[in-house]
C-alpha cells in the first residue's frame, strides 16, 4: 500500500470555487458557517445542541427503528440509532442518488469520508457521539441519471419506463440485468460474492429504495452507518412550518436569489451558479407522480395535472398529508438539517457549490448551517499500473493532464531534440521591438506593417513547432500508445476514475479488503486528491 497526494487545484478537475474554498479565500466566508477543521466543530456542536429539540430526536429514532425492522444490520448500527436519542449525539451526513449497484466509485468515497470523520470527531470530542448517515435520495425523479453503471468499459443498463419518485420504483426487470452482469463477472470467489450481493439487493427487494438500502447496509454496516429514507410522513410533519412558509412567502426564492446576486458580484471570480431557485421549491408527490407546485392566477397548481387548491385548501392538505410535499434541490438541504442533529454535510464539488447559495436562506429561517466538507477523491492504481508509470517515467501530476496536453508534454520529455520554440519566439519578439522603434522614428504608418509581419512570423514558428511535435509523435508512436493506453485505464473516457468506474471492478481484484483499505487510508479533513497504490 502506497499513498500520494496532489492538491485539488493541481488536478485540473475541480472548479475555482472549490479550490478557493479549500484555500479559505476570504471572499467566500459570507457563504458558509464554519470551515471544516476539527477545532471549528466545537462551535457547530454548540449551535446544534441548542437548536435541536428532544422531540425531534424521539421522532427520528422511532422512524429509523421502523425503517430498520426488516434489515439485518450490525450491532453498531443499532447502537448508533439508539444514541441519536441522546442530546450529546450528532450526525455527519452524506447523500446520494439511488444509482444502480452504487453507480460510480465516489459513492463509496462519500460514505467512507463520512464514517472516518465521525471517528476523527470522537477522538477530538470524546464526550459526544457522532453517527454517520447516508441520506438516500428516494424522492428524486431523474431515473435516467441512475439506471446504469459502467463495468470494464461497458454500460450495464436497466431499461424501464419510470415516473414519480425513484425510491418507489419497482425492481421488476432487474433480474435481466443480473443475468447480464453474471456473465461479465466471471466465476471467481469475489465474482460470486458480487453476484449474490446484486441478486439479494435488486432481485429480492420490491422497490429501488429497499434495494439500495440493502446494498449500502451490506457494504457498510460493520462501520455503524445509518441509512435514512426521509420520504416519511412523521419526519415531514416536523418540516410542515417550513413548507407552509415556502408556499406562502417564497422565502427560499427571495434569499437564494439575493445570494446568487452577491456571488455574481464577487470581483474577479466568475464562479457561475449551480442551481437557480423557483418561486416555490416543492414538488407534489404521490404514486407515479412527482411534479412541481406553482402559484398561478391566485391558486396553487400541480404542473401537468388537474390538481388545484386555494390557499386554505393547500394548507389543510399539507397538515393532513405532509408526505405529499417533496422538497427540491433548494429545500432538501433544509429538510435534512431540520430532522437530523447534523453538524456537517459531505459532498462533491457540485453539491458544495449549491450549498454555498443557501446560507442566507438558513439564517432567515433560523436553522444552523452545517459545516461543508468536500468528500475524499481517490485514484486507485494497481501494482502493475504503478510499475508502468515508473517505467514510462510518468509523474503522478502528469497523468491528470488532459489527453493532448499529456501527450505533448511526454513527447517533449522523451525527445532527444528540443521541441519548445519559446526561446526563439522570445528572441523574435525582441527583434521586432527594435523595428517598432525604427518605425516610430521614421513613419508611424509602418507600425501596422511591422505588427502584421511579427504576427506572421510568430505564427510560422508555431506551425513549425506543431509539425515537429507531430513528427516526433509518429516517431515515438509505440511509446505514445503505451502512455495513452495507461492513461485511459486510469482516466476512463478522459474523466476521473471515481466518476466513471463501478466499485465491482476493484472488488473483483481486492475482494473484502477494498472497503477496509479505504477506511484505513482516506482522511476526510485532508484537502488533497489521494492516489492509492494497492
N, C-alpha and C positions, 0 to 999 in steps of 0.2 A: 504494500500500500504506500503510495506516494502522493503528497498533496502539493499543489502550486496555486498561486493566487495572482489574479490580474485585476487591476482597478476597473470598475464598470465603465468608466469614461474611456478606457483604452481599448475596449472590445469593439466599439462601433455599432453596438446593438441596443444601446439604451439612450433614451431621449435626454436632451439638455435639462429638462425639468427634473428628471430623476437624478441625474448627475449633480445638479446644483443643490438638490435636497440633501443628498448624501454628504456634500461638502458644507452643509449648513449655511448656504447663501442667505444673508440677512433679508434679501428681498422676499423670500418665501415664508418668513416667520409668521406673518399675519394669517397664513392659510393652514397652519397646523397648531396643535396644542403643545405637546412635549416631544422633543426629539428622542428617538429610540436609543437610549443608553440606560444601563442598569440603575444609575442614581436617579434619573428622572422618573422612574416608575414609582418611586416613593410618593411623588405628588399626584400621580394618576391614581394610585391606591386610595389616597386620602379623599380625592374628589368623588370617586365611585362609591366609596364606603358610605359617604354622607347621603348620596343621591339615590342609591338602590335600596328599595324597601324590602322588608322581610316577607311581605305578602307576595311580592314578585318572585322571590326565591321559592316560596311554597308552591306557587303555580308551576314554575319551571321544573322543579323536581318531580312533581306529580305527573306532568306531561311526559317528561323523559322516561320515567318508570313505565308509563303506559306504552310508550314507543318501543321500549326495550323488553317488554314482557315475553315476546316470542323470539328474541335474539339470543343466541348462545354467545355471550361475551365473557370478558375476563373479570376476575375479582377486582382488579384495579379500576377498571372502568365503572363497575357498580359502586365502588367506594367513592370515586370521583363524583358520581351523580349524587350520592348521599351528602358529600361535603358541600355541594352547592347550596344546601340549606343553611350553612354557617355564614355568619357575617364577615368572617375573615377569608372567605374563598372567592376567588376571582377567575375569570376566564381569559384565555388568549384564543382568538378566533381566526380561522381562515375559511373561505368559502369557494365553492367551485360548482360548475355545471355538472349535470349527470352524464358526463361523457361515457360512451360505450367502452367498457373494460379499462376505465380510468382515463382514456384519451392519451394526450402527450405526457411525457415523463414529469413535467413540472407539477402535475397533480401530487406526486409523491413528495417533491421538494417543498411544496406548500405545507403539507401536513407534518413532515419531518421538522421543518423550521418551527412550526407551532409547538410540537412536542418538546423540542430542545429548548425553546425559550421558557416554557414552564419549568423545566429543570433548572435553568440558569437563575430564574427568579426565586425558586425555592431555596437555592443556596444563598442568595443575597438577602432574602426576606423570609427566614425560616418560621417566623410566627404566623405567616399567611399560607394559604393553599392556592395552587394555580392549576386550572383544569384546561387541557387542550380541547378545542371544539372544532369540528368540521361541520359547517353550515351547508347543507345540501340545497342547491338552487332548484327545489322541486316545483316552484311556481313559474319558472322560466318557460318560454314557449318557442324558443329558437331551436327546433328539432334538427334542422339542417346543420347546425354547428356541433351537434353531439352524436350523430348517428353513425359514426365511423371511427376507426383508429388505423394507424399505419403500422404495418408489420413487414419488416425486411423489404421496404420499398414498394409494398403493395397496400392498397386501401381495402381494409375489411369493412364492408358497408352493410348497413341494415336498411333495407328498402321497405318503407311503410308510410302510409298516409297518416298524418297526425293533425290534431287540433287541440286547443286548450293547453293546460299546464302539463309539462312533460313528465312530472312525477307520477301522474295518474295514468300515464300511457301504458297500455297492455304490452307485456313482453312477448306476445304472440308473434311468431316469425323468427325469433332469435335462436330457435333450435336449428334452423338452416344455417345461421351464422356460426353456430357452434360446430356443426358438421364441417363447414368450410375451414374454420380455424384448426380443427383437429388434424386435418390433412397437412396443414402447413407446419404445425408444431413439431411433428415427429413422434418418437416413441421413448424418449429418454425419461428418467425419473422426474426431472424438472418439467418436462413437457407434459407428463401425465398429471402432475400437480396443477399446472395451468389449465388443463382441460377440465379437471374436477372443479377448480375454482370458478371457471366460466359457467359450467353447467349448473352448479349449485346456486350461483348468483342469478343467472338470467333465464335458465330453463325452468327452475323450480320455484321462482317467485313470480307473482302475478302482475306486478307493475314495476316501472323503472325506478321509483323511489325505493321500494323494498329491495330491489336487486342491487342498487348502488350502495345502500346501507349495509347489506350483507357483505359486499365486496370490500368496502372500506374497513368494516369491522374485522374481517378475516385478516387483512393486511396489518392493522394497527392496534388491535385490541390489547396486545401484550404491553403496550405503552400507555394504556389508560385513556385512549382517545374516546371522546364522547361525540356522537353524531346526532345532529338535531334536524328534524323536519319541522320548520316553523309554519307550515301550512296547516294550522291547528286553531280551532275555534277559541279554546281557552287562552292560548297565547295571544291571539289577535284581540281578545277582549281588552287586554291591557293597552293595546295600541289605539283603541277607539277615540280617545280625546285628540290624538294626532291626526287620525283620519278625518275626524269632524272638522278640525282646523284647516286641513288641506282642502276639503270640499267647500268650505265657506269663505276662506280668506286667501287661498293660494300663497301661503307663507313660504313654501319652498321655492316656488317660481320667483317671487319677488327677491328673496335673499340670494338665491343661487345666481340669478341674473345680475345682481349687483356685484357679486364676487367675480363673475366672468368679466365684467367691465373692468374691475380692478386688476385682474390678471392680464387683460389685454393692454392695460395702460402701463405695465411694468417696462422700464426703459431697457432697450437692447436685449429683450428676451422674448422672441416670438414663440411662446410655448404652444399656442394652439389650445383648443378646447376639446375635452374628451367627450363630454355629454352635455347636450342642451336640454334645459328643463321645459316641461309643458306647463300650461296653466293649472292642470290637475294631473298629478303624477301617480295616478292609481289606475289599475285595471279592475274590471269586474270578472269574477271567476266562478264558473260552475262547470259541470261536466261538458267536456268537449268545447269549452268556450273560455277564452281569456282576451277580452277586448278593452280598449281604453274607455274611461269615463270622461265625458266632456260636458261643459255647461254652455248651452246654446239656446237662444230665444227664450231665456227665462226659465229653462228646465234642464234637468240633468238627463243625459242620454248615454247609452252604451253603443259605441260605433258598430255599424254593420249588423244591428239588431233592431227590434221594435221596442226595446225596453226604455221607458221614460219615467222619470219621477219629478214631483215637485220637491222643493227644499224640505218641507216637513216629511214627505214620504221617504226620501232617501235617508234622512237621519233616523227615522223609525226603523227602516230596513237595516241600517248599519248596526243599531243596538240589538236588533233581533238576530241578525246573521252576519256578524263581523267577518266570518271566514270567507264571505263572498268578495271581500275587498282585498285586492292584491297590490302591494307596493311595487312600483317600477324601480329602475336603477337609482333614481334620486332618493326615493323614500325607503328603499330596502335597508341601507346602512342605519338609518334612524330606527327602524323597526328592530334591527339587531341589537342596537345599544339600549333600547327600551326594555327588552325582555331578558337580556343577559347582563350579569355583573362583569362587564367586559372592560379590559384595560387596553387591549391592542388588537388591531386588525393587521393580518399579514397577507399581502397580495402581490401581484405582479405590477410591472410599471404602469400599465394602462389603468389598473384598479386604483393604485395610489394617486394617479393623476386626477381621476374623477372625485376621489375623496377630498382632494385639495379644494374643490369647488363647494364643499358642504359646511365648512366650519362656521361661517356666519349664520347659516340656517340652524345649526345645532345650538349656537349661542342664543338665537332668538327663541327657541322652544325650550331652553333651559335643560338640555341634556349634555352631559360631559362628552367632549370629543375625544375619541381614543387615540392612543399612540399609533402612528402609521409606520409599518416596517416592511421594507422590500424583502420578499422571500429570497431564500438562497437560490442562486443559479449555478448549475453544475455542468461540466463537460466530463463525461466518463470516457477514459481511454483504456483500452486493453493493453496488456503487456506487449503484444505483437505490434499494435499501433504505436506505442511508445518507442519501441526499438526502431521502427521505420522512420519516425520523426527524427530520431538521433542520427540514423544512417544518412538521411537526406539533409541533415543539418538545418532542420526547420525549427525555428524558435516558437515557443508557445504563443507569443503575441502575434507572430506572423500568420498562424493558421486561422486567426479571426478575421483576416483581411478579406474583402470581397474578392471574387474569383479573379477578375482581370488584374487587380492590384497585387494579389498574391502571386500570380504567375509572373507578372512583370518584375516584381521585386526579386523573386527567386532566380529568374533568368539572369538578372543583373548580378546577383550574388555569386552565381556559379560560372559566369562567363569569364574567359581569360582575356577579354578585351573590355574597354570602358565604354558602356552604352549610355552614359549620362553626359549629355552635352551642356550641362548647366554652366560649366566654366566658359565654354565657347560663347554661349548666349550672353553671359555677363560681359565678356570681352567685346562682343559686338555692340552691346548697349553703350559701353564706354566710348567706343569709336564714334558712334552716332552723336554722342553728346558734343563732341568736337565739331561735327558737321552742323549741328543746331546753332552753335555759337557763331560759326562762319556765316551761316545763312542770315542770322540776325544782324551781323555787321555789314553785310552786302545788300541783300534784297530779301525782305521778310516774306515775300511771296514764295520763296523757295522752301520755307519751313514745311508746308504741306507735302511737297515732293519728297523732302528728306524723311518725313514721317512715314509716307507710303512705302519708301524703299526699306526703312527699318522693319516695318511690319512684314514686308515681303520676305526679307532675308531671315527674320526670326521664324517665320512660318516654314521657310525652306529647311532650316535646321531641325525644326520639329518633325518635319516629314522624313528627313534623313535618319533621325533618331528612331522613329517608329519603324522605318524599313529595316534598319539594322537590328532592332529588337525582334521584329518578325522573323528575320533570317536566323537569328540565334535560337528562337523558339523552334524552328524547323530542325536546326542542327542538334538541339538538345531535346528533341521530341520525346525520346524514351523517358528521360528524367522528368520532363513536364508531365507526361502521362501518369507516372507513378505518384508525383506530388498531388496532382488534381484528383486522382482516384482516392488517395488517402484523405484529402480534404473533404471529398464527397462522403466518405464514410463517417467522418466526424461532424460534418455540417450537411446533412441530407437536404436536398432541394435548396441548397445555399441558404439555409436558415439554421438557427441554433438547434442542436440535437434535442434539447429539452422541449422544444416547441413542435417537434415532429415525431420523434420515436416513442413507441409504447414501451412500458416497463417490461413487457413479456420477453422482448429480445434479450434483455440483460438478465432476466430471471432464468432463461434457458442456460445461460453461461454460469451465473453465480448462485442460483438457487436461493435457499433461505438465508444466505449470508448477505444478500443485496440490501435489504432494508436495515439490518443491524449495522452494516458498514456505513450507510448514510447517516443513521442516528449517531454513530460514533464520530463522524468527521465533519458534519455540517455545523457551522457556528452561525446562528441567526443574526447576531449583532456584529458580525464581521462584514464590513461593506465592500466585499471584493468577490469577483467571479472565481469559482472554485474549479480547479482541474483535478480530478481524482484518477489516478492510475491504479487500476485493480490488477 
